[in-house]
Amino acid sequence: MKKSVTSFIAVMLIIIFFGVTAVTGVYIPGGWTMPFRNTATSDTSATDTSDTSSTDNSADKADNTADSTDASADTSADSASTDSADTTDSGLKAIIPSVLDTDNGIRLGLDLVGGSRIVYEAEIPDGYDTNNLSDDMNSVQKVIRQRLTDKGFTEATVSLSGENRVTVEIPQITNPEEAVQTLGTTAQLTFLDADGKEWLSGSDIKKASYGYGNPTNGMSDQHYVEVQFTSEGQKKFAEATGAVAARTDGTNILYIMMDNQIISYPSVSEKIDNDSCVITGNFTRDSATELANLINAGQIPFSLKQVELRSVGPQLGADAMSSSLKAGLIGLVLVMLFMIIMYRIPGVVSCFALCFYMVIEALLFSLIRVNLSLPGIAGIILSIGMAVDANVIIFERIKEEMAA
């Protein structure tokens, strides 16, 4: 009996601890932090530099390359990085975000907080092969989604509408012009050396594709990206690789840039005078496929124009969210009352288990930064009843055995 009481008290303390943690969160000054978009800085100047800063000296040289390519973009990125560093270094870091913290934890979807909606339409040039339209539009969708993810808008949605339109919805940006600046223009692909000289552009690329095998006669098979050039692109690539391979300062790298951001920086050891080349590295299947898609997106033979730009208010708003949360609380209470009335002591035990389930669910949602929408809230409410279904089956079986 004593052990049972001790176990019960221990479980209750754990539930209370996790419940308080879910509401208050755990924040410490300095130290490790969950990645999140800094709301203290302007969304228009938020520029992702993680790809370049996390690499070695080659990536640092690529930063200088990007600086010489677009000085104004560099100034904006530097100011954004400074503001972000000041805010995150001087403030608290979220180890476990609170469920009420929409910046570091659970995010609210477009139907709850509103945002901006942009519709782009492809301008099809004369002579374009419409058989490639579907693949090209998929590439456009992927590069826009990647750009939003890089800027921290993982809750944004990018969807294709019809044959030649793509719709972008970005929550929490209520100024449409600000959303356009955040999204930027269509992808521009360039091949640069360490001095910032542009050797090739996206128009010199015929196609990029994912492959798996042994393209370099190495020790084992690997994932790689094969890039095919146009006839003019082949000449430019031969000149570029010849010049880069001949460098004596140790910067024998050809930087592949998408919108002035590095997407790959392969080393060049010799002149390559072929109509294709192979990019190898520590690729996975997904990363190699993603790189191929980005390269293809940089040579899409048409431009995009804005056909719709507007601010989207919350479809149901904060009042609906409040009502949904109240409905969830009422549902939780009703389920607990049903279990207690029907099964008494076992029902009380199942109520504690249900509370623990809800607390753990809330903590996980905060940690993985779930994008919460009204359908998501409805799913959570539904899960309250489903969480005790196993208890109902077990308790009914126990009643049958006791009656027998």
C-alpha positions as CSV (number, residue, x, y, z in Angstrom):
1,M,0.0,0.0,0.0
2,K,2.8,2.3,0.9
3,K,4.5,1.7,-2.4
4,S,1.3,2.4,-4.3
5,V,0.8,5.7,-2.5
6,T,4.5,6.7,-3.2
7,S,4.1,5.8,-6.9
8,F,0.9,7.8,-7.1
9,I,2.5,10.9,-5.6
10,A,5.5,10.5,-7.9
11,V,3.3,10.3,-11.0
12,M,1.3,13.4,-9.8
13,L,4.5,15.4,-9.2
14,I,5.7,14.5,-12.7
15,I,2.4,15.5,-14.3
16,I,2.4,18.8,-12.4
17,F,6.0,19.5,-13.3
18,F,5.4,18.9,-17.0
19,G,2.2,20.9,-16.9
20,V,3.9,23.9,-15.4
21,T,6.8,23.6,-17.9
22,A,4.3,23.5,-20.8
23,V,2.7,26.8,-19.6
24,T,5.8,28.7,-18.5
25,G,8.5,27.1,-20.7
26,V,12.2,26.9,-19.9
27,Y,14.3,29.9,-20.8
28,I,17.9,30.6,-19.8
29,P,20.3,33.5,-20.6
30,G,22.7,32.6,-23.3
31,G,23.4,29.0,-24.2
32,W,21.8,26.7,-26.8
33,T,18.5,27.8,-28.4
34,M,15.9,26.4,-30.7
35,P,16.1,27.9,-34.2
36,F,13.4,30.5,-34.7
37,R,12.6,33.6,-36.7
38,N,13.5,36.8,-34.7
39,T,10.4,39.0,-34.6
40,A,12.4,41.9,-33.2
41,T,14.0,42.5,-36.6
42,S,12.1,43.5,-39.7
43,D,10.9,40.7,-41.9
44,T,12.0,42.7,-44.9
45,S,15.7,42.6,-43.8
46,A,15.7,39.0,-42.5
47,T,18.2,37.2,-44.6
48,D,19.4,33.6,-44.0
49,T,23.1,33.3,-43.8
50,S,23.3,29.9,-42.0
51,D,24.5,28.1,-45.1
52,T,27.5,30.3,-45.5
53,S,28.4,30.8,-41.9
54,S,28.3,27.1,-41.0
55,T,30.8,26.1,-43.6
56,D,34.6,26.3,-43.6
57,N,36.9,28.9,-45.1
58,S,35.6,28.2,-48.5
59,A,32.2,29.4,-47.4
60,D,33.8,32.5,-45.9
61,K,35.3,33.3,-49.3
62,A,31.9,32.8,-50.8
63,D,30.5,35.4,-48.5
64,N,33.1,37.8,-49.9
65,T,32.0,36.7,-53.4
66,A,28.4,37.5,-52.6
67,D,29.6,40.9,-51.2
68,S,31.2,41.9,-54.4
69,T,28.3,40.6,-56.4
70,D,25.6,42.6,-54.6
71,A,26.7,45.2,-52.1
72,S,23.3,46.5,-51.2
73,A,22.1,42.9,-50.4
74,D,25.2,42.5,-48.2
75,T,24.4,45.6,-46.3
76,S,20.9,44.5,-45.6
77,A,22.1,41.0,-44.6
78,D,24.7,42.5,-42.3
79,S,22.3,44.8,-40.5
80,A,19.8,41.9,-40.1
81,S,22.5,39.7,-38.7
82,T,23.7,42.4,-36.3
83,D,20.1,43.1,-35.0
84,S,19.4,39.4,-34.6
85,A,22.6,38.8,-32.8
86,D,22.0,41.7,-30.4
87,T,18.5,40.4,-29.6
88,T,19.4,36.7,-29.2
89,D,22.6,37.3,-27.3
90,S,21.1,39.7,-24.8
91,G,17.8,37.9,-24.3
92,L,16.7,34.6,-23.0
93,K,17.1,31.4,-25.0
94,A,14.2,29.0,-25.3
95,I,15.1,25.5,-24.2
96,I,11.5,24.4,-23.9
97,P,9.2,27.0,-25.4
98,S,5.9,27.8,-23.7
99,V,2.7,26.8,-25.5
100,L,1.8,30.5,-25.4
101,D,5.0,31.5,-27.1
102,T,4.1,31.9,-30.8
103,D,7.6,33.1,-31.7
104,N,9.7,30.2,-30.4
105,G,7.1,27.5,-30.0
106,I,3.7,26.7,-31.5
107,R,3.0,28.9,-34.6
108,L,-0.4,30.1,-35.7
109,G,-1.6,29.4,-39.2
110,L,-3.1,31.8,-41.8
111,D,-6.7,31.1,-40.7
112,L,-5.9,32.3,-37.1
113,V,-3.6,35.3,-37.5
114,G,-4.0,36.3,-41.1
115,G,-1.1,37.3,-43.4
116,S,-0.4,38.0,-47.1
117,R,-1.4,36.2,-50.3
118,I,0.6,36.5,-53.5
119,V,-0.3,34.8,-56.8
120,Y,2.3,34.5,-59.6
121,E,1.6,33.7,-63.2
122,A,4.1,32.3,-65.6
123,E,4.7,34.5,-68.7
124,I,5.1,31.9,-71.4
125,P,7.4,33.1,-74.2
126,D,6.9,32.3,-77.9
127,G,8.3,29.0,-78.9
128,Y,8.2,27.5,-75.4
129,D,7.7,23.8,-75.3
130,T,4.5,23.5,-73.2
131,N,5.3,19.8,-72.5
132,N,7.9,21.1,-70.0
133,L,5.5,23.5,-68.2
134,S,4.5,21.0,-65.5
135,D,8.1,20.2,-64.5
136,D,9.1,23.9,-64.7
137,M,6.2,25.0,-62.4
138,N,7.1,22.2,-59.9
139,S,10.7,23.7,-59.9
140,V,9.3,27.2,-59.3
141,Q,7.2,25.9,-56.4
142,K,10.2,24.1,-54.8
143,V,12.5,27.1,-55.1
144,I,9.9,29.5,-53.6
145,R,9.3,27.0,-50.7
146,Q,13.0,26.7,-50.1
147,R,13.4,30.4,-50.0
148,L,10.7,30.9,-47.5
149,T,12.1,28.1,-45.4
150,D,15.5,29.6,-45.4
151,K,14.0,32.9,-44.2
152,G,12.2,31.1,-41.3
153,F,8.7,31.0,-42.7
154,T,8.2,27.3,-42.4
155,E,4.5,27.8,-41.8
156,A,4.0,29.4,-45.2
157,T,2.2,27.5,-48.0
158,V,3.1,27.3,-51.7
159,S,0.7,25.7,-54.0
160,L,0.1,25.4,-57.7
161,S,-3.1,26.8,-59.2
162,G,-4.0,25.7,-62.6
163,E,-1.3,25.1,-65.2
164,N,0.7,28.3,-64.9
165,R,0.0,29.9,-61.5
166,V,1.6,29.5,-58.1
167,T,-0.1,30.8,-54.9
168,V,2.0,31.8,-51.9
169,E,0.4,32.4,-48.4
170,I,2.6,33.8,-45.6
171,P,1.1,34.1,-42.1
172,Q,1.8,37.0,-39.8
173,I,2.9,39.4,-42.6
174,T,-0.1,41.6,-43.0
175,N,1.7,44.1,-45.3
176,P,1.6,42.6,-48.9
177,E,4.5,44.7,-50.1
178,E,6.6,43.5,-47.2
179,A,5.7,39.9,-48.2
180,V,6.9,40.5,-51.7
181,Q,10.2,42.0,-50.4
182,T,10.6,39.0,-48.2
183,L,10.0,36.6,-51.0
184,G,12.1,38.4,-53.5
185,T,12.2,37.9,-57.2
186,T,12.4,34.7,-59.2
187,A,15.5,32.6,-58.8
188,Q,18.7,33.7,-60.6
189,L,21.5,31.1,-61.0
190,T,25.1,32.1,-61.5
191,F,28.5,30.4,-61.4
192,L,31.2,32.5,-59.9
193,D,34.9,32.2,-59.0
194,A,36.5,33.4,-55.8
195,D,37.0,36.9,-57.2
196,G,33.3,37.3,-57.9
197,K,33.6,37.0,-61.7
198,E,30.5,35.5,-63.3
199,W,31.3,32.7,-65.7
200,L,27.9,31.1,-66.4
201,S,24.2,31.9,-65.7
202,G,21.1,29.8,-65.6
203,S,20.5,30.2,-69.4
204,D,23.7,28.2,-70.0
205,I,22.3,25.1,-68.2
206,K,20.2,22.7,-70.2
207,K,19.2,20.4,-67.4
208,A,20.3,19.1,-63.9
209,S,19.4,15.7,-62.7
210,Y,20.0,13.4,-59.7
211,G,22.0,10.3,-60.0
212,Y,23.4,7.4,-58.0
213,G,26.4,5.4,-58.9
214,N,30.2,5.8,-59.4
215,P,30.6,8.7,-61.8
216,T,34.2,9.5,-60.7
217,N,35.5,5.9,-60.5
218,G,35.8,6.2,-56.8
219,M,35.8,3.6,-54.1
220,S,32.0,3.3,-53.7
221,D,28.7,4.4,-55.2
222,Q,27.4,7.8,-54.1
223,H,24.7,10.3,-54.7
224,Y,25.5,13.0,-57.2
225,V,24.1,15.7,-59.5
226,E,24.7,15.8,-63.2
227,V,24.6,19.1,-65.0
228,Q,24.1,19.3,-68.8
229,F,25.2,22.5,-70.6
230,T,24.0,24.1,-73.8
231,S,26.6,24.5,-76.6
232,E,27.4,28.0,-75.5
233,G,27.4,26.9,-71.8
234,Q,29.9,24.2,-72.6
235,K,32.4,26.7,-73.9
236,K,31.9,29.0,-70.9
237,F,32.2,26.1,-68.5
238,A,35.5,25.0,-70.1
239,E,36.9,28.5,-69.8
240,A,35.7,28.8,-66.2
241,T,37.1,25.4,-65.0
242,G,40.4,26.1,-66.8
243,A,40.7,29.5,-65.1
244,V,39.7,28.2,-61.7
245,A,41.9,25.1,-61.9
246,A,44.9,27.3,-62.8
247,R,44.7,29.4,-59.7
248,T,47.6,29.2,-57.4
249,D,46.2,30.9,-54.3
250,G,44.3,27.8,-53.2
251,T,40.8,29.1,-54.2
252,N,40.2,26.4,-56.8
253,I,36.5,26.5,-56.2
254,L,33.6,27.3,-58.5
255,Y,30.7,28.7,-56.5
256,I,27.1,27.9,-57.6
257,M,25.0,30.8,-56.4
258,M,21.2,31.1,-56.2
259,D,20.1,34.7,-55.6
260,N,23.6,35.5,-54.2
261,Q,23.4,32.6,-51.8
262,I,25.7,29.5,-52.1
263,I,23.9,26.3,-53.0
264,S,27.1,24.4,-53.8
265,Y,30.9,25.1,-54.1
266,P,32.6,22.1,-55.8
267,S,36.4,22.1,-56.1
268,V,37.9,22.2,-59.6
269,S,41.2,20.4,-60.2
270,E,41.3,20.4,-64.1
271,K,39.7,22.0,-67.1
272,I,36.5,20.2,-68.0
273,D,35.5,20.5,-71.7
274,N,32.4,18.3,-71.8
275,D,28.8,19.0,-72.4
276,S,28.1,17.9,-68.8
277,C,29.7,17.7,-65.4
278,V,29.1,15.9,-62.2
279,I,28.9,17.5,-58.7
280,T,29.8,15.1,-55.9
281,G,30.1,15.5,-52.2
282,N,28.5,14.3,-49.0
283,F,25.0,14.2,-50.6
284,T,22.0,12.2,-49.5
285,R,19.3,11.4,-52.0
286,D,17.2,14.2,-50.8
287,S,19.9,16.8,-50.8
288,A,21.2,15.9,-54.3
289,T,17.6,16.0,-55.6
290,E,17.1,19.3,-54.0
291,L,20.3,20.8,-55.5
292,A,19.2,19.5,-59.0
293,N,15.8,21.2,-58.5
294,L,17.4,24.4,-57.5
295,I,19.7,24.5,-60.5
296,N,16.8,23.7,-62.8
297,A,14.8,26.5,-61.1
298,G,17.6,28.9,-62.0
299,Q,17.3,28.3,-65.7
300,I,13.5,28.2,-66.1
301,P,12.8,29.7,-69.5
302,F,10.0,32.1,-68.4
303,S,9.5,34.8,-65.8
304,L,6.8,35.2,-63.2
305,K,4.5,38.2,-62.8
306,Q,2.3,39.1,-59.9
307,V,-1.4,38.8,-60.7
308,E,-2.7,39.1,-57.2
309,L,-1.3,40.7,-54.0
310,R,-3.5,41.3,-51.0
311,S,-3.6,41.1,-47.2
312,V,-5.6,38.2,-45.8
313,G,-7.3,38.6,-42.5
314,P,-7.9,35.7,-40.1
315,Q,-10.7,33.7,-41.7
316,L,-12.2,32.9,-38.3
317,G,-9.8,34.8,-36.0
318,A,-8.7,34.8,-32.5
319,D,-12.3,34.6,-31.2
320,A,-12.7,31.2,-33.0
321,M,-9.4,30.0,-31.5
322,S,-10.6,31.0,-28.0
323,S,-13.9,29.2,-28.6
324,S,-12.0,26.1,-29.9
325,L,-9.8,26.0,-26.8
326,K,-12.9,26.3,-24.6
327,A,-14.5,23.5,-26.5
328,G,-11.4,21.4,-25.9
329,L,-11.5,22.1,-22.2
330,I,-15.2,21.2,-22.0
331,G,-14.5,18.0,-24.0
332,L,-11.7,17.1,-21.6
333,V,-13.9,17.6,-18.6
334,L,-16.8,15.6,-20.1
335,V,-14.6,12.7,-20.9
336,M,-13.1,12.7,-17.4
337,L,-16.5,12.8,-15.8
338,F,-17.7,9.9,-18.0
339,M,-14.7,7.8,-17.1
340,I,-15.1,8.5,-13.4
341,I,-18.9,7.9,-13.3
342,M,-18.6,4.7,-15.4
343,Y,-15.5,3.1,-13.9
344,R,-14.8,4.9,-10.6
345,I,-11.3,4.3,-9.3
346,P,-10.0,2.9,-12.7
347,G,-11.7,5.9,-14.3
348,V,-9.8,8.3,-12.0
349,V,-6.5,6.6,-13.0
350,S,-7.4,7.0,-16.7
351,C,-8.1,10.7,-16.1
352,F,-4.5,11.2,-14.7
353,A,-3.2,9.3,-17.8
354,L,-5.3,11.6,-20.0
355,C,-3.9,14.7,-18.3
356,F,-0.3,13.4,-18.8
357,Y,-1.1,12.7,-22.4
358,M,-2.3,16.3,-23.0
359,V,0.7,17.8,-21.3
360,I,3.2,15.7,-23.3
361,E,1.3,16.5,-26.5
362,A,1.6,20.2,-25.7
363,L,5.3,20.0,-25.0
364,L,6.0,18.1,-28.2
365,F,4.0,20.7,-30.2
366,S,6.1,23.5,-28.7
367,L,9.4,21.7,-29.2
368,I,8.8,20.8,-32.9
369,R,7.1,24.2,-33.6
370,V,3.8,22.9,-34.9
371,N,2.0,25.2,-37.3
372,L,-1.4,25.3,-35.5
373,S,-4.6,25.9,-37.5
374,L,-8.3,25.4,-36.7
375,P,-8.3,22.0,-38.3
376,G,-5.4,21.1,-36.1
377,I,-7.2,22.3,-33.0
378,A,-10.2,20.1,-34.0
379,G,-7.8,17.2,-34.3
380,I,-6.5,17.8,-30.8
381,I,-10.0,17.9,-29.4
382,L,-10.8,14.6,-31.2
383,S,-7.7,13.0,-29.8
384,I,-8.9,13.7,-26.2
385,G,-11.7,11.2,-26.6
386,M,-9.6,8.8,-28.6
387,A,-6.8,8.8,-26.0
388,V,-9.0,6.9,-23.5
389,D,-10.5,4.4,-26.0
390,A,-8.0,1.7,-24.9
391,N,-8.9,2.3,-21.2
392,V,-12.6,1.9,-22.1
393,I,-12.0,-1.5,-23.8
394,I,-9.8,-2.7,-20.9
395,F,-12.2,-1.6,-18.2
396,E,-15.2,-3.1,-20.0
397,R,-13.4,-6.4,-20.2
398,I,-12.5,-6.2,-16.5
399,K,-16.3,-5.7,-15.7
400,E,-17.2,-8.7,-17.8
401,E,-14.7,-10.9,-16.0
402,M,-15.8,-9.6,-12.6
403,A,-19.5,-10.3,-13.5
404,A,-18.6,-13.8,-14.6
